[in-house]
Amino acid sequence: MDCAEEVSLLRRALASRAGIGELSFDVMQSKLTVTHDAAQVTPHQIQDWIAAAGMRAEPWNPNADPRPWQPYLRPALAALSGLSIVIATLAGYLQSGTSLWQFLFAESSHAQGWPLLFHITAVLLGFGPSVPKAAASARALRPDLSLLMAISLTGAAVLGEWSEAATLAFLYATAGLLETWSLRKAQSSVAALLQLTPAEATVVHHDHEHRTPVSRIAVGERVRVRPGERIPCDGIVLEGESTVDQAIITGEAAPVFKRPGDTVFAGTMNQSGGLELRTTSEATDTALARIVRMVEGSQQRRAPSEHFIERFARYYTPVILALAVAVALFPPLLAGADAARWFYQGMVVLLISCPCALVISTPVTIVSALASAARRGVLVKGGAYLEDAARLKAVAFDKTGVLTNGTPTVDVFRPVNGKPAAEILASLAGLESRSEHPLAAAIVQYARQQGVEPFTVEHFQARSGRGAEAAIGAHTFWAGNWRFCEDKHTNWQAIQTQLEQLEDSSHTAVLCGSDQEVWALIGLRDPLRSCAPQAIADLRRHGVNQFAILTGDNAVTANAVGKELGITRVHAELLPAEKQQIIQQLRERNGTVAMVGDGINDAQAMAAASIGIALAGRSTDLALETADVVLSSGDLRSLPFLLVHARRAVGIIRQNVGIAIGLKVAFLLMALLGKATLWMAIVADMGATILVTLNGLRMLRSTYQESRSEN
């Protein structure tokens, strides 16, 4: 099971059976979970019903080794089908004894010998795997695309048009691959996410401690986490102080200081100090584990229930079949007409009804649109997401790394005691060059940009959650937050107003000085990305007027970013599950909603959105795999291009469907009047196919006019 068509087939096979309850589909792992009444239904019966639908079921075993060849079987069969057509064409040319020009433009003739053999081979390879599904559909009197294809191939074969049949089978096999090409990668990224949680943890029991597998740790146990270790379980800090990098869960740009009473999450990194915590959840129910489960089920929720052509085939197939039978039988039986002639007309009807143009009308447009979008740095993982993008009504953004650069920079450097700025900056750079804190790296980079060489420091000491200090000459130089200033008994209150102004304007404030004297005030901020304002302005110009910011950062910083961009709907200090809830609310109000994110903490919201969009070069592996669209340039100004490009693609798809159906209707009317010939059937089929192909290929040329200027 690896596509929406097979999910629909399994639903029809099982949902109406007595004793069958809930059906849960996990396309990513090819897993079906059936809730059933054991008194009425046995697992063996369920397997038989699935087999009757043309598929095969095996009991789920997560530890079983997958068949190494299975992911490559369908692509290999499609490729071999296409190769057989090429060989048949070459064999026919060599057999004809004509020039290449004459061969290409000669009237159709029945293939014989090697060309016929390779055309039949192409049909078997391209459509063979779908024969059981077509047979099951016929038995259930529920025509679907596979049955439609079987009837069309039969009609072409009866008329001896094996070249037509082979081409149709190859196109059908190729179209089926478009829906499944990205699913197999997702499972490996989820497995990588699970590795963020350590296998063992240190459990404390009164006067001793021991290492225990994380899977065996119960709720309420006391766990010790040393500096540099990942936190094994969700919990509450009991003892110790430390900074914790919890960006994978909350998306916060800087590590967060933790003290007794604070919450910590499994998979986050303890940095500077030792912590002891009381666990609040088992390993299978942590925030990280819930994110994994959410991502694993995302493909099922977002897979379209049915495609247009499959719905159309429900009515088209029985109508065409009945019409062909009527054309072949009624004139001879009712009017004594020539039976051979009207049987021929009935077969012509079947060939005219060949859905080649319909089958290719959507894929050729989608593939062209995906290819041209890729050249613009927009990677769309399937046609369904392109269609969703065309209906986009609202966009939600993560803040850190998406709307902002994701790395803090020094924005304000303000000496406050008359010391030379160069001396202060050299002392500060020397101190921070010994620290691993992200803010320290920003300060060192700022000093280098100013051409300042760091002083040499000795006896460096980091103060967890406060700052750092070291000896420079005969004095102790320090840098940190206002709490560190209080600990040092400095005169920081004299600049308290300046400090508050910095923090109110979305800056992170750092003070530095020597001994009990404050020398300077430094303001750091995560600046707005230069592409963000133009991207939002262009989206508004194209009709998207609902925007939201969803972030784990503090409300002051988030609101400041929202004010700069003109976004009033700002939600701050969110956990992943809360982001997901807000996305669901936006979908209820607006319909189609996109979530633009870059981290593991955004994966849950991206899975819940109509379209998940990630930024390449900035996003985690899980975010890239969860996303339906990846902006490979990392430029938000690609979003309005995606919107316009998707709308144009949907318009061309509608044109193609109209062309395919319109031509068939016209020639079917001629067949009903007994005026149709084989060449007319070929014109109806191949003519429509050529028209929709050329029309779809227009998507290779982007017509989006950029209104932006590079910043």
N, C-alpha and C positions, 0 to 999 in steps of 0.2 A: 504494500500500500504506500504509494508515494505521490498521489495527486488527488485533486478534488473530485474528479470523475469517479475514482475508485471508492472514495468515501461515500459518494451518493449511491453507488451501486451496492455497497455493503448495508447502507441504511435501508434500502428497498428490500434487500434480502432478509433482514433480521427484524426490523422495527415492528412489523405487524404480527410477528410470531407470538403465539401464546407462551407465557412464561418469561418473555424477554422484557427486561426493565430498561435501565439506562445504558446507552451506548456512548463510550468516550473514545475519541480518535486522537492519537498522537502521531501525526504524519511524519514528524521529524525522526521518530524512532521506529516507524512502521509498526506501531502497536495499537491494537484495538482491545479495549477493556469492556467486557459485557457483564452487566449486572442481571442475574437471572434467578428464577425460582428453581432450586435444585430438585424439587418434587415433580416439576413438569418438564424440565429441560436438562439434558446432560451435555457436558462439553463436547462429546462425540457428535451429538446432533447438531450443535452449532457449527462444528467443522464441516459436516455434511452439507448444511445449508449454504455455507460460504463456498464450498466446492461446486454446488449447483449454480452458483452465480458466476462461475468461471474463474475463481480465485482459490488459493490454497492457504489454510491456516495451520499454524503450529502453536503449541503451548508456549507462553512467553518464558524465556529464560535469560535474565540480564547478563549472566556469566557465559552464555554460549558464544562461541567464536562465529562471527558472521562469515557467510560465504564470500571469499575475497573477490570472486568474479561477478557477484550479483549487481553492484552499482554500475558495472560497465556493460551489462548484457544488452539493455535497450539501446544505448548509443551505438554499440557494435552492430546490432541487427539493422538499425537505420542506415549506418554507414555502408554496410554490405549491400543493402537494398539499392542505395544510390550507385554504388560501384557496378552492380549487375546491370543497371540501366545504361551506364556508360559503355560497358562491354557489349551489351546488346546493340547499341547504336553503332559502335565501331564495326561489329560483325555484320550488321545490315548494310553498312556502307561498302565494306569489302565484298560482300555478296552481290551487291547491286551492279557492280562493274561500271557505274556512271561517275561523272565528276562530283566533287563535293557539293558544288552549287546545285546541280540537278538533284542530288540525293536529298539535300536539305529542303528543297522547295517542290519536290515531287508530291503527287497526290498520295494519300494514305493507302497502304496496301497491307494485307495480312502477313505477319511475320512468320517465317518458317525456319526450320533447322536451328542453328545455334542462337540467332536472335530471339526466337520463340522460347527456347529453353531458358535463356537468361532473363527474359521478361517475366516468365512464370516464377523463376527464382526470386526476382525482386518483389513480386506480389507476396510470396510466402514469407520472405524475411520481413517485409514491411508490415504486413497485416496478420501474419500467423499468430503472434502472441495475443491478439485481440479476438481470435475466433471463438474461444470459450465464452467470452463476455457477450459476443454477438449472439451465440446460440442460447445463452441464458436469457438474454433480452427477448429473443423470439419466443422462447417457451413461456415467459411471463407476460407476453403481449404488452411489453413496456418498451417500445422502440427508443433507442438512444443513438448516439453518434456512431458507435461501433456497428450496430445493425444497419444503419444508413449506409455506411461504408461497404459492408458486406453485399448489400443489394446492388450498389453501384458497381462494384467490382464484378459481380456476377453478370450484370447487363453488358459491361464492356467485354467480358470473356465470351459470352454467347455471340456477340457481334464480331468476334475475332480481333477486337482492338486491344491487344495485349500491351501495346506500348502505353495506351491510355491507362489501363489498369495498373501497370507497374508504376507509372508516374504518380498516380493517385495514392497508391499504397505507401510510396516513399514520402510524399508530402504529409500523409496522416501520421506516420511514425515520427517524422521530424517535428511536427507541431506538438505531439505529445511530450517531447523532451523539454519544450520551452517552460513548462510549468514546474519542472522538478530539478532543474540544474543547480539550484543553490541550497537545497534542503540538507544535503549530506554534510556540509561544512559546519552546520550549527551545532551538531552533537559534540564535535571535538572542542568547540569553544566553551560549551557548558561544562565539559569534563575539566577543562583548564581552570574554570572558575572554582570548581569544588576543591582544587588543590590549594586555594588560598587559606583554607582551614587546616591547621596542623593535624597530623595523625595522632599525636599524643600530647598530653598536658600534665602539669605538676599539680597533684591534688594534695591538700594539706589536711592532716588528721592530728589535731592536738599537738603532740610533741614530735611528730615526724611527717615526712612528705614522701610521695612516691609517684612515678610516672604511670599514667593510665591512658589507654586508648580513648580518644575523645568520644567515640560512639558509646562508651560505657558510662560517661559522666552523667549523673542524675541532676535534676533540678535541686538547687539548694546547697550543692557542694561548694567547698571553699577551694579556689584555684589560685595558684601563684604564677604570675607572668613576669619574666625578667626583661630587662631592656633588650631591644632587638628581636624579641619574639612576637609572633602573631598571636592575637587573643583567640583562644579556642572556642569560646561559647559567649553568647549574649549574657550580660550580667551587670551587677551593681558593685562599684568599687567600695571595699571595706577599709582597706589600709593602703597608704602610699599616695604619692603624687607623681604625675608623669604627663608628657605630651603624647597624644595618640593621633596617628595619621589615619583618619576614617573617611578619606575621600571616596573610597569604593562604595560606601554606604550613603553618605550624606552629600558628597560632592564639594565639601568645604575646601577652599584653596590652601589654607594653612593648617598645620596640626592643631589639635584642640587640647587645652590643658584639662586634665582629669584629676579630681580629688574625691575623697570619700563621699558617697551618695550619688555620684554621677553614673550614667549609663554607658556601657561599652558594648561593642558589637563584635561578633565572631568574624575572623578574617582581617580585622584592622590591625595595624602595626603599632605596638608599644615602642616608644622611642627612647626616652631619656631616663626614666626611673622605674623601680620595681612596683608592681601593683598586686594586691590580693583582692579577689572579687568573689561574690556569691553568684552562682549561675542562676539564671532566670528562665532558661529554656533548654530542651534537649538538642542534640546536634542536628536532628532532623527537622527542627522547628525554629531555627535561628532566622534572623532577617535575611542573611545571605542564602540560606536554603530555600526560603520562600521566593526570593528573586529567581533562583534557578528553576523552581517549579513553574513560575510564571512564564519564563522564557520558553521552557519546554512545551508549554501548551499554546504559545502564541500563534504558531502556524495553523493550528486547528481553528482558532477563533477567527483568523483573518482570511482563511481560504474561502473563495466565493462558493456559494451553495450550488449554483449551476451556471454554465456559460450560455450565452445567447444561442449559439448554434445547437447545443444539446437540447435546449427548450424547443427551438424551432423544429428539430428533428423529430420530436414527439408527434408532431402533427404532419410534418412534411413527408416522412417516410411512409406511413400507412396510406396517405392520400395518393402519393405517386405510385405506390405499388398497386393500389386499387385501380388507378387510372390506366396504368400499363396493361393490367389484365382486361379491363373494359375495352381498351382500344384493340387488343389482340382478339377478343372473343365476340364482342357484341356485333360488329358489322357482318362477320360470316354467319353467325347464328340467327340474327334478326333480319338481315337483308340479303343473305346468300352471297356476300362479297367474297373476293379471293382470300382464302384463309392464309396462304403464304404471305401475300402482300401485307395483310393487317397484322400478322404475327411480327413481320419485319417492322411495321410502324410501332408495335408495342415495345419491341426491343429498342427502337430509336428513342421512344419516350424514356426508357430506363437510362439510356446513355445521356440524353439531354438532362436528365435529373441528377446526373453525376455531380456531387457537391464539391468538386475540385475548387471552383472559384470561391465557394463559401468557406471551405476549409482553409484556404490560403489567404482569404481577404483580411482576416484579423492578424494572423501571425506575420505576414509580410510587412504590414504596417507597423506592428509592434517591434519587430526586429529592426526595421529601419529607424524607428524612433529611438530605440534603445542604443543603437550604434551611433547615431548623431548626437544623442545626449552624452554618451561616453566620451566623444571627442571634445565636448564642452566641459568635461570633468564632472559629469553627473551620472553615477552608476545606479541604474534602476534594476531591481532584482526580479522583475516580472511584469507582464502586461497589466495584471490586476492593480498593481500599485500605480502604474501610469494612469489608469482610468480613475483611481481614487484621487490622484493629484489634480485631475481636471475638474473635480468637484470640490476642491478645497475651500473651506469657509473660515477656518480659524487656525492659527499657528501658536503653539506654546514652545518656549525656549527655556533650556537650562541657562543659568547665568555664567558660571565660572567656566572659562575655556570655550564658550559658545558666543555669548554676547561680549564677554571680556576676553583679554588675552590669556588669562589663566595663570599668569606669573606676576607677582608683585614687583613694582618698580618704585624708586624713590621719587616722590613728587614735590616734597617740601624738605629743604634743609635750612634750618633757622638757628644760627648761634644766638645765645641769650645772655652771655656773661662777658662779652668783649674779647674773648679769646680769638685768635686768627682762625678763619674758617679752614685753611689748609691744615693747621695743626690738629684741629678737632677731627677733621675727616681722616687724616693719616692715623690718628689714634684709634678711631672707630673702625677703620678698615682693617687695621692690624688685629683688633679684638675679634671682629666678626669673621675674619679669614680662618679662624680656628673653630668656628661653629658650623654645624650642619643644618641649621634652621633655614627654611626658604627665605625668610626676611633677611637673614645675614648675607645670603648669596646676592640678594638685590642691592644691599648696601655696598658690598665689595665691588660689584659691577659699576655702581654709580661712582665710586672713588676712582676706578680705572678710567672711566669716561672723562673725569675731571683732571686726569693726569697726575693724580696723587699717589705716591708710593707708600704702602702701609708701613707703620712702625713695627719694630720687633717687640713681641710681647712674651712674657714669661708667666708661669704658674697660672695657666688658663683654667677657669672653673665655670661650668655651666650650672645655672640655678634653675631647676625645673619649674616651668610655668612662670618664671620671673624674668630671666635674662642671663647675662654672663659677665664675668669680670676677669681681669688679668693685671699683672704688674707691668708698667711701662716706666722704666727708670726707677725712681724712688717712690713713685705714686701708684695707687691702684685706680685703674680706669675701668669703668663699668658701662653697660648699656642694657636697657630693659624697659618694662612697662611701669606704670605709676605705682604698682604694688612693690616693685623692686626699689623704687625711689623711697617709699615709706620705710622699707626695711633698712635702707642705708641712712635714714634720718636726714634726707636732703631738704632743700628749700623749694621743692617742686611746686608747692601751692602757689608760688608767685606767678607761675605760668599756667595755672590750672585752666584759666579762661581760654588761652590759646590751644591748650590740649583738647578741651571739649569742642572747640570750633573745628579742629581737624577731624575728630571722630564723627561729628555731625555731618561732615561733608564726605563721608564714606572713606576716610583714611584710617589706616592702622598707625597709631602713634607710638614712637620709640623715643625715649629720653636717654641721654648719655652724659657722662661727666666724670669727675675725679674726686675721690673721697666723698665729702658731703656736699659737693658743689655741682649743680647742673650746668653743663656747658652748651648743650644744643637740644633742639627738638626736631625730630625727623618724622615726616609723614609719608607713608607708603600706601599705594593703592594699586588695585588691579584695573588697568585702564580699559576703556571701551575699545573694542576692535573697530578699526577704521571702516570696515565694510558694513557694519551693522546698521547705521542710520540709513544708508542708501538702500539696503536690502528691504528694510521695513517700508520705506517710502515707495519703492517699486511695487511691493506686494499690495499696498493700499491702492496704488494707481490701477492695479489689475483686479480690484474688487474684494480683496481680503481685508476686512476691517476689524476682526476680532483677534487680539493678541494677548498673551499671558507670559509671565516669567515665573518659573517654578524652580526654586533653589533651596539648598540646605544652608546657605549663608544667612547672616543676621539680617533683620528687617531694615535697619538703617542703610546698609550697603545696597541691598536689593532695591529699595525704594529710590535711592539716588540714581541707580542705573535705569530704572523705569522712567524716571523724570527726564533723563537725558534723551531717551528714545521715544517719549510720548506714549508709553505703555502704562495704563492705569491699573490693570489687573495684575497685581504682584503678590505672589505667595512665597513667603520666606520660612526658613528654619523647618523644612519639610524632610521627612524620611521617605524612602522609595515608595512605600505603600500609600502614603499621603499624596504623592505626586500622581500615582495611578488613579486614586479616587477623584482628583481634580480633573484629570483627563477624561474620565468617564462622565463627569458632570458637563464638561465642555462639549462632549459628543452628543449628550442628550439635548443640549440647547442649540448647537450649531450644525450637527450632522457630521460632515467629514472634517477631521481635525488632524493636524500634523504635530508631532513632538520632535523637536530638534535637540539632541543631546550628544554627550561625548564620553560618558563614563558608565561603569557598572551600576551606579546608583540611578541612572536614567533608563536602564534596560526595562524595568517594570512598566514605566510610563510609556516608553516607546512601543512595547508590546500591546498596551491597551489602546493606543492611538490608532486611527485609521491608517496613518502612514508614519513609520518611525524613520527619522533622518539623522544620520551620523556624519561627522566631519572627519575625513581621513587625515592622518598625521596628528590628530589631536585625540582620537577616540581609542578606548580600550578594544581588545579583540572581541569581547562579548558584545559591546555596543555596535561594532561593525557588522557582526554576524546577525544580531537581532534586528538591525535596521533594514528597512525595505528599500531605502535610498541612501547612497553614500556620496557625499560631495568630495570627490578625490582632491580637489584643489583646496578644500577647507574654507572656501569663500562663500559667505552667506548670500552674496549677490547672485549665486546660482539658483537660489530658490525661486525668484520671479521667472527666470528662464524655464525652470521645471514646470511651473504653472502654465505658462503660455504654450510651451511645447506639448504638454499633455493634452490641453484643450484642442490643439490642432490635430493631434493624433486621433483623438476620439471622433472629431469631425470627419476625418478621412475614412475611418473604419465604417462610419454610417454611410458614407458615399459608396464604399466598396460593397457593402451588403445590399444596397439599393441596386447597384449595377448587376451584381450576380443574380439576384432574384428577378430583376426586370427583364434581362435577356432570356432567362429560362422561361418566364411566363409567355413572352412573345413567341418563342419557338415551340413551346408546348401547344399553344393555340393552333399553330400550323400543323402540328402532328395530329391533333384531334380532327382536323379537316382532311387528313390524309395527304397533305402536301409536303410533309417533311422528308428530307433525305438524310443519308448518313453524313454528308458533308455539312448539312445544316446543324446536325447534332454536334459535330466537331466544332463548328463556329460558336454554337451556344456554350459549349464547354470550354474549349481552349481560348476562344475569343474573350469570354468573360474573365478567364484566368489571366490572360495577358493584360487586359484592361485594369483589373484590380491590382495586379502586380506592379504595373507602371505607376498607377496612382499611389500605391503604398510606398513605392520607392521615393516619392517626393519628400518623405519624411527624412531622407538622408541629408536634405539641405535645410539647414536651420534658417528660419525667417525672423527670428527674434531680434528686434532692434534694441540695443542697449542704450539706456538713457543716462547711464552713470558716467562719472569721471573717476579715473584711478586716483586713489589717495596715497 
